[in-house]
């Protein structure tokens, strides 16, 4: 099997009865040979600007079962950089198991707090704190607070 997910769970995700975790979506995308951006809904927009501008009302959005919502801020993923806005419901996380991929990540906590694990190191970031690390190091993250956390991420090369 190309993913660690059961056939039943994959079927539920396909039919919209279940939402995947961040790690599950990475696994599904890898098995299909696509980037995660393939799953984003394409926003409507003015054709004359869509290659450069992303209007707030037209952001492509993914909602994960864990309580994380990612909004793609990049106009496209053909370049070297990806920009995301992530919203974490209280207690939301990327999952218990850390994951890796090629590239680098950086970000800033706009609101709330973020627990970030990189390798064996754990960091608690507050509003205004920023971070950067090599994505080849095992990493995971969560919202330990009781209010929504908002993070702006920069990822290179685009993995979504």
Secondary structure, 3 states (H helix, E strand, C coil): CCCCCCHHHHHHHHCCCCCCCHHHHHHHHHHHCCCHHHHCCCCCCCCCCCCCCCCHHHCEEEECCCCEEEEECCCCCCCCCEEEEEEECCCCECCCCCECCCCEEEEEEEECEEEEEECCEEEEEECCCEEEEECCCCEEEECCCCCCEEEEEEEECCCC
